[in-house]
Amino acid sequence: MRVALLILLILGCLFLIQASARVGISRLFARYALATNSIEVADEAVRLAPSDPDAHRARATVLNRLQKPDETAKSLEQATALRYRDDYLWIELGNTREELGDTEGALAALDQAVRWAPYYAHTHWQRGNLLLRMGRANDAFTDLHSAAIANPRYAPNLIDLAWGISRNDLKTTEALLDIKSDNDRLALIRYLAKKGKGREVLDQIRLLTTPLSTDNKNELVRLLFESKAFNESSELLHGTHAREPSLVNPGFEDPLLLNESGFDWIIAPQQKNRLAIDVSEKLSGAKSLQINLDGSWTPGTSLLSQTFVVDPNTSYRLSFAVKTKDLVTGGPPLIVVNDASNNQLLGQSENFPTPATAWTKLSFDFTTLPTSQAAVIRLQRNNCDSSPCPIFGTLWLDEFHIKQTEAASQR
């Protein structure tokens, strides 16, 4: 009896060794098939281990690469039968069936994916997108919303889908998103800000049940500014619509912040070491801006700039004070004003005096475009007759002032 049992154990071990060897060799074949896109090698992998779902999956992958969706679907069906709890296999099968035009079969496969992974975002997201393509928007957004709850990284895509399906209609978008919390609404507000929908952003902010945090407010101001919704960006920043144009820190009395965007002074990063607040030289107040030039400053590029809100089709006068010392160059500096949206030149000052002068007040008039929301003051250089064109010396700026002269329509 013991001998018979021992023989059976030995035979069982031999069988398991053989089976393991076959599976091991099959997986080697499967990897080679994937590397070479060889269907013959993939077939051999399946022949060696017909009960291994990985072999069928590898064969399906090769067939998919060879653009044979019918056979791909059959291999995936065999793989899902062998490993029916694998949600990714069901998703692959669903995608393949949809490619074949079998949307109901695809939905059945994705139902299984959701069944075996009900708390994961990707299964709901895949099924939701299929339902959307099938024209079942309400069911689709139920799944898509579940995906965004499970993984917030899906939220921007969810909003983008709702915005597209609604054809940019905000009320329909809100209904599809089923907004129930401030967090949901804030995600929509961020999306609208990136789209430059400034008025809609302000309207949505009023619907929040709690005030915006400082960080969220600053983020939205930045997003609106970057999407060129300048009026609303300024209104959100200051809490009111600007009736008259104004400049931030026009006399350089406050610390100079190295901002990258916004309504404050912007300094070109490569030039920041050349600018400093000077308390000894000023036309008025206690300070001015000193700029030291050591040769390199590409003509036509901005060294200092500030964006400010304007009314469309309106005339303004910009004035400022400048002082120079040992300023030597073939391309003297000047102040220009451009439209903030399309960079069209609206006006410019005369060239800064060289080589040296006491404080001098300069001014010039400009008229905004019918579409203007904001304009940009820039300190830049004229082009030179020769290259290279160095610039040396020191200059100071102070007392920038902007005022409306008259509406263009009244001229």
Secondary structure by P-SEA (a helix, b strand, c coil): caaaaaaaaaaaaaaaaaaaaaaaaaaaaaaaaaacccaaaaaaaaaaccccaaaaaaaaaaaaaaccaaaaaaaaaaaaaaccccaaaaaaaaaaaaaacaaaaaaaaaaaaaaaccccaaaaaaaaaaaaaacaaaaaaaaaaaaaaacccaaaaaaaaaaaaacccaaaaaaaaccccaaaaaaaaaaaaaacaaaaaaaaaaaccccccaaaaaaaaaaaaaacaaaaaaaaacccccccccccccccccccccccccccccccccccccbbbbcccccccccbbbbbbcccccccccccbbbbbbbccccccccbbbbbccccccbbbbbbbcccccccccccccccccccccbbbbbbbbbbcccccbbbbbbcccccccccbbbbbbbbbcbbbbbbccccccc
